[in-house]
Amino acid sequence: MLIRKPSDILPSEITPEATYRDRRTFLAAAGGLLAAAALPLKAKGAQGSGANLGPLQKSPLSTSETPNTYAQVTQYNNFYEFGTGKDDPAREAWRLKPRPWEVKVTGLCAKPRTFGIEELLKLAPLEERIYRMRCVEGWSMVIPWVGFPIKALLDKVQPLGSARFVAFFSADRPDQMPGVRLPVLDWPYLEGLRLDEANHPLAILAVGLYGQILPNQNGAPIRLVAPWKYGFKGGKSIVEIRLVKDQPWTSWAKANPNEYGFYANVNPNHDHPRWSQKTERRIGELLRRPTQMFNGYGDQVAHLYRGMDLDTYF
Amino acid sequence: MATSPSRIAAKTALWIACLAPALRLVWGAFHPESNLLGVNPVQYLLWACGWWALFLLTATLAITPLMRLTGWAWLARFQRPLGLFAFAYAALHFLVYALLDQAGAWGQIPRDLVKRPFIVVGLLAFLILLALAITSTKGWQKRLKVNWKRIHRLIYLAAILAVIHFAWKEKVGWVEPRVLAFAAAVGVLLVYRVIAKATTGTGRRTRTTPAPKASA
């Protein structure tokens, strides 16, 4: 029989590194909350418990439509890294650790480098952008994002003339994301924009929702939002942004090239092979409403696609 | 199981079990604060009714093999009510699609029915169940004689179509494990019947009791 001398310190008394890091995160978040409490008012309708992002600029690009509630926006999500059910992300996303977080910006640019999330939060004045979001499945919401134009980040790294596309890679963490253990899509989730699309003022990197830091299930800590495109174009929990010459082979286009295109502009005239895209159900409404070309952002973005056959480049 | 009180108890249990999912959905629809139906209630109703239709359809198919394996002839009287409940949930699923899911866009239904193979497949399964439900009465059983049994074997086709309909709606080629479970169950039950037919030569179950009463 093996007799061991008891150690002076019980294993349970040693704090694992992850735990003390969590404590720091907690303290930082608590500090944020205190600061938030000092501010006069949270965004109307907000019920979240995330740290407040402080004073936000209003944007003329916001819609005047009534936003969906915080509960709707955070309980009905497509985020396959946490499962294919709409309620899976709300249930499973607590596993994701969105701090500390870094985003590598690489590829065809003069000054490639890595940005910490705290730096990204200060990169440009944070704006509230209330956007329509149309899912390729035929439902839609109005969401008050907080973010900054992607262009602000790209300007920092100075894209080279040879760069024509921007690829956005999402986190692929089997230990924190149960969904990536299944071969539903080719992980990591990859989305992309043409460089001129990425530089469009409507295209943002969102870091918040309803004035607070982004909840995990919505793509914390930083995600892509391009409101004239179907929702799946908005890569979540981004860890790398790469400037490239050729059109990226994005996740959904790869999964089913006949049904999901690279451009994925909202287009009521181009049906999904298995369902119509002419109408959508706004979450919270009973009657379907007609889907608008470019999700209603045609005045701002239609010129990007002049001369292109949108049935070919769907 | 021959005694009448136990028969009544079994039938009551079956009705409660089959009605419970529908009652839950109705309760949820009238209590939005419970969030039982989630953020997109119409979509959830559509999915839940379809899921129960497929579940009860599979359960109906399982009766004959189960009866043969166990020798419990009394199971036979569950076959018709289960099948009719499967039809009822399929009908609810169809009504939710037509009246709620497509609300405000009714004009696009006919076009969708023609253009969308996965909807066509689901509709075919529903029409088969409708025909079987109409001809499920004792009167029709007498009128169709030997053909009644042949016609009612179409339930296998309905089940196969329903599984395809269920799997085909997915956004990716990825098929949910529970869909695979249904596919496997229907497959096993079908193979069992085919083998049974081959070995007995007739495919008809040997009756140990008189034909089940018509009351459902």
Interface residues (C-beta under 8 A of the other chain):
Chain A: A71 Q72 Q75 Y76 T84 K86 D87 V136 E137 W139 L182 P183 V184 L185 A255 N256 D271 R274 W275 S276 K278 T279 R281 I283 L286 L287 R288 R289
Chain B: N35 G38 V39 N40 V42 Q43 L100 D101 Q102 A103 G104 A105 Q108 R111 D112 K115 R116 P117 F118 W168 K169 K171 V172 G173 W174 E176
